[in-house]
């Protein structure tokens, strides 16, 4: 399920007024299995060499395509894929 995050204005740490529009946010993280289903349906990009050797630029292990990680949260995706 999704939760509606209401838009509005707030004062940032530097004292400026900021505004955001309303948006929807998932109640839970997307699992690797859910992401793989999205790839299979043609709606998401399969992970590629953007994250070499199963790790991102910070050396964090990526879950996609690894045995036993289907129920784990999907990680190592681009902003666009998220």
URQUI-V202408 format. One record per helix or strand of 3 or more residues. SS is the DSSP state (~ for helix, > for strand). FROM is the first residue (numbers start at 0). TO is the last residue. If there is no record, write none. Layout:
# URQUI-V202408
ss:SS from:FROM to:TO
ss:SS from:FROM to:TO
This chain:
# URQUI-V202408
ss:> from:1 to:4
ss:> from:7 to:10
ss:> from:16 to:19
ss:> from:22 to:25
ss:~ from:31 to:39
ss:~ from:51 to:53
